[in-house]
Amino acid sequence: MEPDSYIDGFVLAVPTANKETFRQHAGDAAQIFKKHGALEIVECWGDDVPEGKLTSMPLAVQRKDDETVVFSWVVWPSRAVRDAGMQAVMNDPLCPKDMPFDGQRVIYGGFRVLVHA
């Protein structure tokens, strides 16, 4: 990973029954992100995501009993490539519009790499 790399991170809740649908959706979206400059896309299905009393990923995304927390990130070569690429992804006619999860409960943000070991 280069020093100027930029990361978009996401935490979301996906209905557990939609795991395979989500996998397909994520794979399709990953190809579009790569077409527009992303270097790497990682989608992780929750396996050991504890409930918290004050803070936790399940609390943050208001996870329901029949949902699983997903943690994802996209690696871009720079913030400038990310800004242009993200706009292009949103405008791409092939970008999936129907999401197999509640998009209003997605937590996301852009991050500059501080340490990569």
Biopython code that builds the backbone (N, CA, C, O; Angstrom):
import numpy as np
from Bio.PDB.StructureBuilder import StructureBuilder

atoms = [
    (1, "MET", "N", (0.852, -1.176, 0.000)),
    (1, "MET", "CA", (0.000, 0.000, 0.000)),
    (1, "MET", "C", (0.895, 1.235, 0.000)),
    (1, "MET", "O", (1.846, 1.333, 0.775)),
    (2, "GLU", "N", (0.577, 2.156, -0.868)),
    (2, "GLU", "CA", (1.362, 3.378, -1.005)),
    (2, "GLU", "C", (1.014, 4.380, 0.103)),
    (2, "GLU", "O", (-0.075, 4.315, 0.672)),
    (3, "PRO", "N", (1.933, 5.307, 0.412)),
    (3, "PRO", "CA", (1.694, 6.287, 1.479)),
    (3, "PRO", "C", (0.463, 7.172, 1.252)),
    (3, "PRO", "O", (-0.169, 7.600, 2.219)),
    (4, "ASP", "N", (0.115, 7.452, -0.002)),
    (4, "ASP", "CA", (-1.037, 8.304, -0.288)),
    (4, "ASP", "C", (-2.352, 7.525, -0.370)),
    (4, "ASP", "O", (-3.398, 8.111, -0.647)),
    (5, "SER", "N", (-2.310, 6.218, -0.134)),
    (5, "SER", "CA", (-3.527, 5.406, -0.244)),
    (5, "SER", "C", (-4.646, 5.973, 0.615)),
    (5, "SER", "O", (-4.414, 6.596, 1.651)),
    (6, "TYR", "N", (-5.847, 5.741, 0.156)),
    (6, "TYR", "CA", (-7.038, 6.243, 0.853)),
    (6, "TYR", "C", (-8.004, 5.076, 1.018)),
    (6, "TYR", "O", (-8.165, 4.260, 0.110)),
    (7, "ILE", "N", (-8.640, 5.002, 2.172)),
    (7, "ILE", "CA", (-9.520, 3.887, 2.490)),
    (7, "ILE", "C", (-10.929, 4.392, 2.768)),
    (7, "ILE", "O", (-11.116, 5.342, 3.527)),
    (8, "ASP", "N", (-11.914, 3.755, 2.152)),
    (8, "ASP", "CA", (-13.313, 3.946, 2.540)),
    (8, "ASP", "C", (-13.688, 2.738, 3.375)),
    (8, "ASP", "O", (-13.501, 1.602, 2.941)),
    (9, "GLY", "N", (-14.217, 2.970, 4.573)),
    (9, "GLY", "CA", (-14.616, 1.887, 5.462)),
    (9, "GLY", "C", (-16.117, 1.901, 5.681)),
    (9, "GLY", "O", (-16.747, 2.958, 5.701)),
    (10, "PHE", "N", (-16.686, 0.698, 5.848)),
    (10, "PHE", "CA", (-18.128, 0.539, 6.001)),
    (10, "PHE", "C", (-18.451, -0.507, 7.065)),
    (10, "PHE", "O", (-17.766, -1.524, 7.175)),
    (11, "VAL", "N", (-19.483, -0.253, 7.835)),
    (11, "VAL", "CA", (-20.057, -1.243, 8.734)),
    (11, "VAL", "C", (-21.554, -1.229, 8.458)),
    (11, "VAL", "O", (-22.167, -0.163, 8.413)),
    (12, "LEU", "N", (-22.145, -2.406, 8.273)),
    (12, "LEU", "CA", (-23.560, -2.493, 7.961)),
    (12, "LEU", "C", (-24.149, -3.776, 8.523)),
    (12, "LEU", "O", (-23.424, -4.686, 8.925)),
    (13, "ALA", "N", (-25.462, -3.836, 8.545)),
    (13, "ALA", "CA", (-26.182, -5.032, 8.989)),
    (13, "ALA", "C", (-26.905, -5.608, 7.784)),
    (13, "ALA", "O", (-27.637, -4.904, 7.089)),
    (14, "VAL", "N", (-26.690, -6.905, 7.542)),
    (14, "VAL", "CA", (-27.310, -7.590, 6.409)),
    (14, "VAL", "C", (-28.182, -8.717, 6.952)),
    (14, "VAL", "O", (-27.736, -9.481, 7.807)),
    (15, "PRO", "N", (-29.425, -8.834, 6.467)),
    (15, "PRO", "CA", (-30.225, -9.982, 6.885)),
    (15, "PRO", "C", (-29.437, -11.278, 6.637)),
    (15, "PRO", "O", (-28.967, -11.524, 5.526)),
    (16, "THR", "N", (-29.302, -12.081, 7.663)),
    (16, "THR", "CA", (-28.511, -13.303, 7.569)),
    (16, "THR", "C", (-28.980, -14.187, 6.423)),
    (16, "THR", "O", (-28.163, -14.837, 5.771)),
    (17, "ALA", "N", (-30.266, -14.220, 6.173)),
    (17, "ALA", "CA", (-30.816, -15.019, 5.074)),
    (17, "ALA", "C", (-30.371, -14.500, 3.709)),
    (17, "ALA", "O", (-30.482, -15.220, 2.716)),
    (18, "ASN", "N", (-29.874, -13.275, 3.639)),
    (18, "ASN", "CA", (-29.436, -12.677, 2.371)),
    (18, "ASN", "C", (-27.935, -12.814, 2.128)),
    (18, "ASN", "O", (-27.381, -12.106, 1.287)),
    (19, "LYS", "N", (-27.275, -13.707, 2.847)),
    (19, "LYS", "CA", (-25.814, -13.806, 2.733)),
    (19, "LYS", "C", (-25.366, -14.022, 1.289)),
    (19, "LYS", "O", (-24.494, -13.300, 0.807)),
    (20, "GLU", "N", (-25.935, -14.988, 0.597)),
    (20, "GLU", "CA", (-25.515, -15.267, -0.777)),
    (20, "GLU", "C", (-25.904, -14.138, -1.723)),
    (20, "GLU", "O", (-25.155, -13.815, -2.645)),
    (21, "THR", "N", (-27.072, -13.536, -1.499)),
    (21, "THR", "CA", (-27.484, -12.388, -2.307)),
    (21, "THR", "C", (-26.511, -11.237, -2.091)),
    (21, "THR", "O", (-26.130, -10.552, -3.040)),
    (22, "PHE", "N", (-26.107, -11.026, -0.835)),
    (22, "PHE", "CA", (-25.139, -9.972, -0.529)),
    (22, "PHE", "C", (-23.794, -10.274, -1.181)),
    (22, "PHE", "O", (-23.152, -9.376, -1.726)),
    (23, "ARG", "N", (-23.367, -11.532, -1.126)),
    (23, "ARG", "CA", (-22.086, -11.907, -1.739)),
    (23, "ARG", "C", (-22.087, -11.555, -3.236)),
    (23, "ARG", "O", (-21.109, -11.014, -3.751)),
    (24, "GLN", "N", (-23.175, -11.864, -3.914)),
    (24, "GLN", "CA", (-23.285, -11.552, -5.339)),
    (24, "GLN", "C", (-23.292, -10.035, -5.563)),
    (24, "GLN", "O", (-22.595, -9.522, -6.438)),
    (25, "HIS", "N", (-24.089, -9.331, -4.761)),
    (25, "HIS", "CA", (-24.174, -7.867, -4.847)),
    (25, "HIS", "C", (-22.786, -7.248, -4.638)),
    (25, "HIS", "O", (-22.366, -6.377, -5.400)),
    (26, "ALA", "N", (-22.091, -7.701, -3.614)),
    (26, "ALA", "CA", (-20.759, -7.157, -3.296)),
    (26, "ALA", "C", (-19.769, -7.456, -4.417)),
    (26, "ALA", "O", (-18.948, -6.606, -4.761)),
    (27, "GLY", "N", (-19.838, -8.651, -4.984)),
    (27, "GLY", "CA", (-18.945, -9.004, -6.089)),
    (27, "GLY", "C", (-19.204, -8.141, -7.312)),
    (27, "GLY", "O", (-18.266, -7.690, -7.969)),
    (28, "ASP", "N", (-20.472, -7.911, -7.617)),
    (28, "ASP", "CA", (-20.826, -7.046, -8.754)),
    (28, "ASP", "C", (-20.349, -5.619, -8.509)),
    (28, "ASP", "O", (-19.764, -4.987, -9.389)),
    (29, "ALA", "N", (-20.606, -5.121, -7.304)),
    (29, "ALA", "CA", (-20.190, -3.752, -6.971)),
    (29, "ALA", "C", (-18.667, -3.621, -6.998)),
    (29, "ALA", "O", (-18.144, -2.596, -7.435)),
    (30, "ALA", "N", (-17.953, -4.645, -6.536)),
    (30, "ALA", "CA", (-16.493, -4.608, -6.512)),
    (30, "ALA", "C", (-15.929, -4.400, -7.915)),
    (30, "ALA", "O", (-14.971, -3.648, -8.094)),
    (31, "GLN", "N", (-16.512, -5.056, -8.897)),
    (31, "GLN", "CA", (-16.031, -4.897, -10.271)),
    (31, "GLN", "C", (-16.211, -3.460, -10.756)),
    (31, "GLN", "O", (-15.369, -2.932, -11.481)),
    (32, "ILE", "N", (-17.306, -2.839, -10.352)),
    (32, "ILE", "CA", (-17.557, -1.445, -10.746)),
    (32, "ILE", "C", (-16.579, -0.511, -10.034)),
    (32, "ILE", "O", (-16.047, 0.413, -10.650)),
    (33, "PHE", "N", (-16.339, -0.744, -8.743)),
    (33, "PHE", "CA", (-15.364, 0.073, -8.015)),
    (33, "PHE", "C", (-13.983, -0.043, -8.669)),
    (33, "PHE", "O", (-13.298, 0.965, -8.847)),
    (34, "LYS", "N", (-13.573, -1.259, -9.025)),
    (34, "LYS", "CA", (-12.264, -1.446, -9.653)),
    (34, "LYS", "C", (-12.199, -0.766, -11.016)),
    (34, "LYS", "O", (-11.171, -0.196, -11.384)),
    (35, "LYS", "N", (-13.301, -0.828, -11.762)),
    (35, "LYS", "CA", (-13.358, -0.151, -13.065)),
    (35, "LYS", "C", (-13.092, 1.344, -12.922)),
    (35, "LYS", "O", (-12.565, 1.981, -13.835)),
    (36, "HIS", "N", (-13.460, 1.893, -11.771)),
    (36, "HIS", "CA", (-13.324, 3.335, -11.552)),
    (36, "HIS", "C", (-12.169, 3.705, -10.620)),
    (36, "HIS", "O", (-12.171, 4.782, -10.024)),
    (37, "GLY", "N", (-11.173, 2.804, -10.494)),
    (37, "GLY", "CA", (-9.937, 3.177, -9.830)),
    (37, "GLY", "C", (-9.615, 2.529, -8.501)),
    (37, "GLY", "O", (-8.499, 2.687, -8.006)),
    (38, "ALA", "N", (-10.553, 1.801, -7.899)),
    (38, "ALA", "CA", (-10.256, 1.138, -6.622)),
    (38, "ALA", "C", (-9.217, 0.037, -6.843)),
    (38, "ALA", "O", (-9.231, -0.649, -7.865)),
    (39, "LEU", "N", (-8.333, -0.119, -5.885)),
    (39, "LEU", "CA", (-7.293, -1.138, -5.965)),
    (39, "LEU", "C", (-7.730, -2.459, -5.351)),
    (39, "LEU", "O", (-7.350, -3.531, -5.822)),
    (40, "GLU", "N", (-8.531, -2.371, -4.298)),
    (40, "GLU", "CA", (-8.905, -3.577, -3.544)),
    (40, "GLU", "C", (-10.229, -3.333, -2.839)),
    (40, "GLU", "O", (-10.486, -2.238, -2.338)),
    (41, "ILE", "N", (-11.062, -4.356, -2.805)),
    (41, "ILE", "CA", (-12.332, -4.299, -2.087)),
    (41, "ILE", "C", (-12.387, -5.542, -1.204)),
    (41, "ILE", "O", (-12.160, -6.655, -1.680)),
    (42, "VAL", "N", (-12.687, -5.355, 0.081)),
    (42, "VAL", "CA", (-12.769, -6.476, 1.018)),
    (42, "VAL", "C", (-14.117, -6.414, 1.717)),
    (42, "VAL", "O", (-14.497, -5.381, 2.269)),
    (43, "GLU", "N", (-14.841, -7.537, 1.688)),
    (43, "GLU", "CA", (-16.131, -7.664, 2.369)),
    (43, "GLU", "C", (-15.996, -8.780, 3.396)),
    (43, "GLU", "O", (-15.625, -9.899, 3.041)),
    (44, "CYS", "N", (-16.289, -8.499, 4.654)),
    (44, "CYS", "CA", (-16.121, -9.475, 5.731)),
    (44, "CYS", "C", (-17.453, -9.729, 6.425)),
    (44, "CYS", "O", (-18.104, -8.792, 6.889)),
    (45, "TRP", "N", (-17.858, -10.988, 6.496)),
    (45, "TRP", "CA", (-19.102, -11.407, 7.144)),
    (45, "TRP", "C", (-18.823, -11.632, 8.624)),
    (45, "TRP", "O", (-17.916, -12.389, 8.969)),
    (46, "GLY", "N", (-19.574, -10.999, 9.490)),
    (46, "GLY", "CA", (-19.343, -11.072, 10.927)),
    (46, "GLY", "C", (-19.334, -12.487, 11.466)),
    (46, "GLY", "O", (-20.196, -13.296, 11.123)),
    (47, "ASP", "N", (-18.359, -12.786, 12.311)),
    (47, "ASP", "CA", (-18.216, -14.104, 12.918)),
    (47, "ASP", "C", (-18.106, -13.998, 14.435)),
    (47, "ASP", "O", (-18.668, -14.822, 15.157)),
    (48, "ASP", "N", (-17.395, -13.004, 14.917)),
    (48, "ASP", "CA", (-17.206, -12.791, 16.349)),
    (48, "ASP", "C", (-17.340, -11.285, 16.595)),
    (48, "ASP", "O", (-16.349, -10.578, 16.776)),
    (49, "VAL", "N", (-18.588, -10.816, 16.598)),
    (49, "VAL", "CA", (-18.880, -9.382, 16.713)),
    (49, "VAL", "C", (-19.748, -9.196, 17.966)),
    (49, "VAL", "O", (-20.976, -9.250, 17.887)),
    (50, "PRO", "N", (-19.111, -8.978, 19.108)),
    (50, "PRO", "CA", (-19.852, -8.949, 20.364)),
    (50, "PRO", "C", (-20.780, -7.746, 20.503)),
    (50, "PRO", "O", (-20.509, -6.656, 20.000)),
    (51, "GLU", "N", (-21.868, -7.985, 21.196)),
    (51, "GLU", "CA", (-22.793, -6.909, 21.577)),
    (51, "GLU", "C", (-22.128, -6.097, 22.683)),
    (51, "GLU", "O", (-21.481, -6.656, 23.569)),
    (52, "GLY", "N", (-22.287, -4.813, 22.631)),
    (52, "GLY", "CA", (-21.761, -3.967, 23.690)),
    (52, "GLY", "C", (-22.895, -3.384, 24.505)),
    (52, "GLY", "O", (-24.061, -3.477, 24.123)),
    (53, "LYS", "N", (-22.551, -2.791, 25.612)),
    (53, "LYS", "CA", (-23.562, -2.116, 26.433)),
    (53, "LYS", "C", (-23.599, -0.633, 26.122)),
    (53, "LYS", "O", (-24.657, -0.006, 26.178)),
    (54, "LEU", "N", (-22.449, -0.074, 25.794)),
    (54, "LEU", "CA", (-22.360, 1.346, 25.490)),
    (54, "LEU", "C", (-22.074, 1.571, 24.005)),
    (54, "LEU", "O", (-22.737, 2.374, 23.348)),
    (55, "THR", "N", (-21.066, 0.842, 23.481)),
    (55, "THR", "CA", (-20.725, 0.932, 22.061)),
    (55, "THR", "C", (-20.421, -0.454, 21.522)),
    (55, "THR", "O", (-19.937, -1.321, 22.250)),
    (56, "SER", "N", (-20.703, -0.655, 20.254)),
    (56, "SER", "CA", (-20.352, -1.888, 19.549)),
    (56, "SER", "C", (-20.797, -1.738, 18.105)),
    (56, "SER", "O", (-21.600, -0.863, 17.778)),
    (57, "MET", "N", (-20.277, -2.584, 17.260)),
    (57, "MET", "CA", (-20.714, -2.564, 15.871)),
    (57, "MET", "C", (-22.204, -2.917, 15.746)),
    (57, "MET", "O", (-22.922, -2.244, 15.005)),
    (58, "PRO", "N", (-22.691, -3.955, 16.451)),
    (58, "PRO", "CA", (-24.129, -4.241, 16.354)),
    (58, "PRO", "C", (-25.000, -3.062, 16.791)),
    (58, "PRO", "O", (-26.016, -2.772, 16.159)),
    (59, "LEU", "N", (-24.607, -2.386, 17.864)),
    (59, "LEU", "CA", (-25.371, -1.216, 18.303)),
    (59, "LEU", "C", (-25.309, -0.093, 17.276)),
    (59, "LEU", "O", (-26.312, 0.568, 17.007)),
    (60, "ALA", "N", (-24.139, 0.117, 16.710)),
    (60, "ALA", "CA", (-23.945, 1.222, 15.773)),
    (60, "ALA", "C", (-24.832, 1.097, 14.539)),
    (60, "ALA", "O", (-25.339, 2.097, 14.030)),
    (61, "VAL", "N", (-25.019, -0.130, 14.058)),
    (61, "VAL", "CA", (-25.840, -0.334, 12.856)),
    (61, "VAL", "C", (-27.260, -0.791, 13.188)),
    (61, "VAL", "O", (-28.026, -1.158, 12.298)),
    (62, "GLN", "N", (-27.604, -0.764, 14.474)),
    (62, "GLN", "CA", (-28.932, -1.182, 14.931)),
    (62, "GLN", "C", (-29.284, -2.578, 14.407)),
    (62, "GLN", "O", (-30.371, -2.808, 13.877)),
    (63, "ARG", "N", (-28.333, -3.497, 14.571)),
    (63, "ARG", "CA", (-28.501, -4.871, 14.086)),
    (63, "ARG", "C", (-29.709, -5.525, 14.734)),
    (63, "ARG", "O", (-29.900, -5.448, 15.948)),
    (64, "LYS", "N", (-30.515, -6.164, 13.912)),
    (64, "LYS", "CA", (-31.672, -6.920, 14.397)),
    (64, "LYS", "C", (-31.254, -8.370, 14.616)),
    (64, "LYS", "O", (-30.196, -8.793, 14.149)),
    (65, "ASP", "N", (-32.082, -9.125, 15.323)),
    (65, "ASP", "CA", (-31.747, -10.506, 15.662)),
    (65, "ASP", "C", (-31.474, -11.384, 14.440)),
    (65, "ASP", "O", (-30.691, -12.330, 14.516)),
    (66, "ASP", "N", (-32.110, -11.073, 13.328)),
    (66, "ASP", "CA", (-31.945, -11.898, 12.129)),
    (66, "ASP", "C", (-30.936, -11.303, 11.145)),
    (66, "ASP", "O", (-30.982, -11.603, 9.953)),
    (67, "GLU", "N", (-30.019, -10.457, 11.643)),
    (67, "GLU", "CA", (-29.026, -9.820, 10.790)),
    (67, "GLU", "C", (-27.608, -10.135, 11.261)),
    (67, "GLU", "O", (-27.382, -10.513, 12.411)),
    (68, "THR", "N", (-26.667, -9.970, 10.343)),
    (68, "THR", "CA", (-25.243, -10.170, 10.617)),
    (68, "THR", "C", (-24.503, -8.878, 10.284)),
    (68, "THR", "O", (-24.812, -8.218, 9.292)),
    (69, "VAL", "N", (-23.532, -8.521, 11.112)),
    (69, "VAL", "CA", (-22.720, -7.335, 10.855)),
    (69, "VAL", "C", (-21.698, -7.654, 9.763)),
    (69, "VAL", "O", (-21.062, -8.707, 9.777)),
    (70, "VAL", "N", (-21.556, -6.726, 8.819)),
    (70, "VAL", "CA", (-20.565, -6.825, 7.752)),
    (70, "VAL", "C", (-19.616, -5.641, 7.886)),
    (70, "VAL", "O", (-20.042, -4.509, 8.113)),
    (71, "PHE", "N", (-18.334, -5.917, 7.745)),
    (71, "PHE", "CA", (-17.281, -4.905, 7.808)),
    (71, "PHE", "C", (-16.570, -4.927, 6.461)),
    (71, "PHE", "O", (-16.125, -5.982, 6.010)),
    (72, "SER", "N", (-16.462, -3.773, 5.822)),
    (72, "SER", "CA", (-15.913, -3.713, 4.468)),
    (72, "SER", "C", (-14.978, -2.526, 4.326)),
    (72, "SER", "O", (-15.066, -1.549, 5.070)),
    (73, "TRP", "N", (-14.075, -2.633, 3.350)),
    (73, "TRP", "CA", (-13.267, -1.480, 3.018)),
    (73, "TRP", "C", (-12.863, -1.523, 1.549)),
    (73, "TRP", "O", (-12.783, -2.581, 0.926)),
    (74, "VAL", "N", (-12.615, -0.330, 1.030)),
    (74, "VAL", "CA", (-12.161, -0.154, -0.347)),
    (74, "VAL", "C", (-10.848, 0.616, -0.286)),
    (74, "VAL", "O", (-10.761, 1.652, 0.375)),
    (75, "VAL", "N", (-9.832, 0.113, -0.971)),
    (75, "VAL", "CA", (-8.529, 0.769, -1.026)),
    (75, "VAL", "C", (-8.419, 1.517, -2.354)),
    (75, "VAL", "O", (-8.633, 0.955, -3.428)),
    (76, "TRP", "N", (-8.082, 2.794, -2.247)),
    (76, "TRP", "CA", (-7.880, 3.660, -3.413)),
    (76, "TRP", "C", (-6.434, 4.121, -3.420)),
    (76, "TRP", "O", (-5.815, 4.177, -2.358)),
    (77, "PRO", "N", (-5.871, 4.455, -4.577)),
    (77, "PRO", "CA", (-4.485, 4.926, -4.605)),
    (77, "PRO", "C", (-4.293, 6.305, -3.979)),
    (77, "PRO", "O", (-3.192, 6.629, -3.535)),
    (78, "SER", "N", (-5.349, 7.122, -3.937)),
    (78, "SER", "CA", (-5.243, 8.459, -3.349)),
    (78, "SER", "C", (-6.642, 8.998, -3.091)),
    (78, "SER", "O", (-7.630, 8.443, -3.571)),
    (79, "ARG", "N", (-6.716, 10.066, -2.342)),
    (79, "ARG", "CA", (-8.001, 10.729, -2.091)),
    (79, "ARG", "C", (-8.589, 11.271, -3.396)),
    (79, "ARG", "O", (-9.797, 11.182, -3.617)),
    (80, "ALA", "N", (-7.747, 11.827, -4.249)),
    (80, "ALA", "CA", (-8.237, 12.383, -5.517)),
    (80, "ALA", "C", (-8.850, 11.290, -6.399)),
    (80, "ALA", "O", (-9.905, 11.493, -7.000)),
    (81, "VAL", "N", (-8.192, 10.144, -6.472)),
    (81, "VAL", "CA", (-8.736, 9.033, -7.264)),
    (81, "VAL", "C", (-10.037, 8.551, -6.629)),
    (81, "VAL", "O", (-10.993, 8.233, -7.336)),
    (82, "ARG", "N", (-10.076, 8.497, -5.307)),
    (82, "ARG", "CA", (-11.296, 8.088, -4.610)),
    (82, "ARG", "C", (-12.442, 9.036, -4.900)),
    (82, "ARG", "O", (-13.544, 8.586, -5.212)),
    (83, "ASP", "N", (-12.208, 10.345, -4.805)),
    (83, "ASP", "CA", (-13.281, 11.304, -5.026)),
    (83, "ASP", "C", (-13.851, 11.175, -6.434)),
    (83, "ASP", "O", (-15.069, 11.149, -6.611)),
    (84, "ALA", "N", (-12.981, 11.094, -7.430)),
    (84, "ALA", "CA", (-13.439, 10.937, -8.814)),
    (84, "ALA", "C", (-14.066, 9.564, -9.025)),
    (84, "ALA", "O", (-15.099, 9.441, -9.682)),
    (85, "GLY", "N", (-13.440, 8.538, -8.468)),
    (85, "GLY", "CA", (-13.938, 7.173, -8.631)),
    (85, "GLY", "C", (-15.285, 6.958, -7.979)),
    (85, "GLY", "O", (-16.158, 6.316, -8.563)),
    (86, "MET", "N", (-15.470, 7.480, -6.783)),
    (86, "MET", "CA", (-16.740, 7.306, -6.081)),
    (86, "MET", "C", (-17.865, 7.991, -6.851)),
    (86, "MET", "O", (-18.966, 7.450, -6.955)),
    (87, "GLN", "N", (-17.593, 9.171, -7.389)),
    (87, "GLN", "CA", (-18.598, 9.871, -8.196)),
    (87, "GLN", "C", (-18.936, 9.039, -9.439)),
    (87, "GLN", "O", (-20.101, 8.917, -9.817)),
    (88, "ALA", "N", (-17.907, 8.474, -10.064)),
    (88, "ALA", "CA", (-18.126, 7.646, -11.251)),
    (88, "ALA", "C", (-18.915, 6.378, -10.919)),
    (88, "ALA", "O", (-19.771, 5.956, -11.697)),
    (89, "VAL", "N", (-18.630, 5.777, -9.775)),
    (89, "VAL", "CA", (-19.373, 4.585, -9.348)),
    (89, "VAL", "C", (-20.851, 4.932, -9.184)),
    (89, "VAL", "O", (-21.717, 4.205, -9.672)),
    (90, "MET", "N", (-21.140, 6.026, -8.507)),
    (90, "MET", "CA", (-22.536, 6.414, -8.270)),
    (90, "MET", "C", (-23.269, 6.721, -9.572)),
    (90, "MET", "O", (-24.482, 6.529, -9.654)),
    (91, "ASN", "N", (-22.553, 7.192, -10.588)),
    (91, "ASN", "CA", (-23.165, 7.525, -11.872)),
    (91, "ASN", "C", (-23.143, 6.375, -12.873)),
    (91, "ASN", "O", (-23.737, 6.478, -13.947)),
    (92, "ASP", "N", (-22.468, 5.288, -12.533)),
    (92, "ASP", "CA", (-22.349, 4.158, -13.450)),
    (92, "ASP", "C", (-23.701, 3.456, -13.577)),
    (92, "ASP", "O", (-24.275, 3.054, -12.564)),
    (93, "PRO", "N", (-24.219, 3.299, -14.791)),
    (93, "PRO", "CA", (-25.523, 2.642, -14.956)),
    (93, "PRO", "C", (-25.521, 1.178, -14.516)),
    (93, "PRO", "O", (-26.586, 0.610, -14.275)),
    (94, "LEU", "N", (-24.353, 0.563, -14.407)),
    (94, "LEU", "CA", (-24.273, -0.830, -13.954)),
    (94, "LEU", "C", (-24.211, -0.960, -12.435)),
    (94, "LEU", "O", (-24.279, -2.069, -11.904)),
    (95, "CYS", "N", (-24.081, 0.166, -11.731)),
    (95, "CYS", "CA", (-24.014, 0.128, -10.266)),
    (95, "CYS", "C", (-25.328, -0.407, -9.712)),
    (95, "CYS", "O", (-26.392, 0.135, -10.010)),
    (96, "PRO", "N", (-25.264, -1.471, -8.907)),
    (96, "PRO", "CA", (-26.498, -2.036, -8.345)),
    (96, "PRO", "C", (-27.250, -1.009, -7.498)),
    (96, "PRO", "O", (-26.665, -0.379, -6.617)),
    (97, "LYS", "N", (-28.528, -0.843, -7.763)),
    (97, "LYS", "CA", (-29.350, 0.121, -7.024)),
    (97, "LYS", "C", (-30.125, -0.558, -5.896)),
    (97, "LYS", "O", (-30.341, 0.035, -4.839)),
    (98, "ASP", "N", (-30.539, -1.803, -6.126)),
    (98, "ASP", "CA", (-31.293, -2.538, -5.105)),
    (98, "ASP", "C", (-30.311, -3.251, -4.189)),
    (98, "ASP", "O", (-29.635, -4.193, -4.603)),
    (99, "MET", "N", (-30.236, -2.798, -2.947)),
    (99, "MET", "CA", (-29.291, -3.367, -1.997)),
    (99, "MET", "C", (-29.997, -4.412, -1.122)),
    (99, "MET", "O", (-31.142, -4.208, -0.720)),
    (100, "PRO", "N", (-29.321, -5.527, -0.827)),
    (100, "PRO", "CA", (-29.913, -6.557, 0.025)),
    (100, "PRO", "C", (-29.730, -6.253, 1.519)),
    (100, "PRO", "O", (-29.537, -7.165, 2.323)),
    (101, "PHE", "N", (-29.790, -4.970, 1.879)),
    (101, "PHE", "CA", (-29.658, -4.518, 3.264)),
    (101, "PHE", "C", (-30.241, -3.115, 3.338)),
    (101, "PHE", "O", (-30.535, -2.499, 2.314)),
    (102, "ASP", "N", (-30.404, -2.620, 4.549)),
    (102, "ASP", "CA", (-30.950, -1.278, 4.773)),
    (102, "ASP", "C", (-29.816, -0.259, 4.676)),
    (102, "ASP", "O", (-29.012, -0.129, 5.599)),
    (103, "GLY", "N", (-29.755, 0.456, 3.565)),
    (103, "GLY", "CA", (-28.695, 1.416, 3.330)),
    (103, "GLY", "C", (-28.702, 2.590, 4.295)),
    (103, "GLY", "O", (-27.694, 3.285, 4.428)),
    (104, "GLN", "N", (-29.818, 2.821, 4.969)),
    (104, "GLN", "CA", (-29.877, 3.931, 5.927)),
    (104, "GLN", "C", (-29.115, 3.629, 7.213)),
    (104, "GLN", "O", (-28.833, 4.536, 7.996)),
    (105, "ARG", "N", (-28.781, 2.356, 7.435)),
    (105, "ARG", "CA", (-28.059, 1.993, 8.650)),
    (105, "ARG", "C", (-26.592, 1.673, 8.388)),
    (105, "ARG", "O", (-25.925, 1.078, 9.235)),
    (106, "VAL", "N", (-26.090, 2.060, 7.230)),
    (106, "VAL", "CA", (-24.670, 1.863, 6.915)),
    (106, "VAL", "C", (-23.872, 2.994, 7.558)),
    (106, "VAL", "O", (-24.237, 4.166, 7.469)),
    (107, "ILE", "N", (-22.787, 2.617, 8.201)),
    (107, "ILE", "CA", (-21.842, 3.596, 8.745)),
    (107, "ILE", "C", (-20.637, 3.573, 7.817)),
    (107, "ILE", "O", (-20.126, 2.502, 7.491)),
    (108, "TYR", "N", (-20.185, 4.733, 7.393)),
    (108, "TYR", "CA", (-19.060, 4.775, 6.467)),
    (108, "TYR", "C", (-18.227, 6.027, 6.696)),
    (108, "TYR", "O", (-18.671, 6.996, 7.311)),
    (109, "GLY", "N", (-17.031, 5.975, 6.191)),
    (109, "GLY", "CA", (-16.155, 7.141, 6.265)),
    (109, "GLY", "C", (-14.913, 6.911, 5.435)),
    (109, "GLY", "O", (-14.566, 5.775, 5.109)),
    (110, "GLY", "N", (-14.240, 8.011, 5.094)),
    (110, "GLY", "CA", (-12.996, 7.963, 4.350)),
    (110, "GLY", "C", (-11.824, 8.227, 5.277)),
    (110, "GLY", "O", (-11.904, 9.064, 6.176)),
    (111, "PHE", "N", (-10.734, 7.502, 5.050)),
    (111, "PHE", "CA", (-9.597, 7.555, 5.968)),
    (111, "PHE", "C", (-8.272, 7.625, 5.217)),
    (111, "PHE", "O", (-8.079, 6.951, 4.205)),
    (112, "ARG", "N", (-7.366, 8.451, 5.730)),
    (112, "ARG", "CA", (-5.996, 8.479, 5.231)),
    (112, "ARG", "C", (-5.203, 7.436, 6.025)),
    (112, "ARG", "O", (-5.363, 7.320, 7.240)),
    (113, "VAL", "N", (-4.359, 6.690, 5.338)),
    (113, "VAL", "CA", (-3.580, 5.644, 5.989)),
    (113, "VAL", "C", (-2.537, 6.278, 6.891)),
    (113, "VAL", "O", (-1.767, 7.134, 6.456)),
    (114, "LEU", "N", (-2.514, 5.865, 8.129)),
    (114, "LEU", "CA", (-1.540, 6.356, 9.110)),
    (114, "LEU", "C", (-0.399, 5.354, 9.313)),
    (114, "LEU", "O", (0.774, 5.726, 9.309)),
    (115, "VAL", "N", (-0.757, 4.085, 9.489)),
    (115, "VAL", "CA", (0.232, 3.019, 9.636)),
    (115, "VAL", "C", (-0.243, 1.832, 8.818)),
    (115, "VAL", "O", (-1.412, 1.452, 8.883)),
    (116, "HIS", "N", (0.661, 1.250, 8.051)),
    (116, "HIS", "CA", (0.375, 0.013, 7.330)),
    (116, "HIS", "C", (1.584, -0.887, 7.519)),
    (116, "HIS", "O", (2.657, -0.615, 6.981)),
    (117, "ALA", "N", (1.412, -1.948, 8.275)),
    (117, "ALA", "CA", (2.550, -2.814, 8.602)),
    (117, "ALA", "C", (2.403, -4.188, 7.987)),
    (117, "ALA", "O", (3.275, -5.040, 8.165)),
]
sb = StructureBuilder()
sb.init_structure("model")
sb.init_model(0)
sb.init_chain("A")
sb.init_seg("    ")
for serial, (resi, resn, name, xyz) in enumerate(atoms, 1):
    if name == "N":
        sb.init_residue(resn, " ", resi, " ")
    sb.init_atom(name, np.array(xyz, "f"), 0.0, 1.0, " ", f" {name:<3s}", serial, name[0])
structure = sb.get_structure()
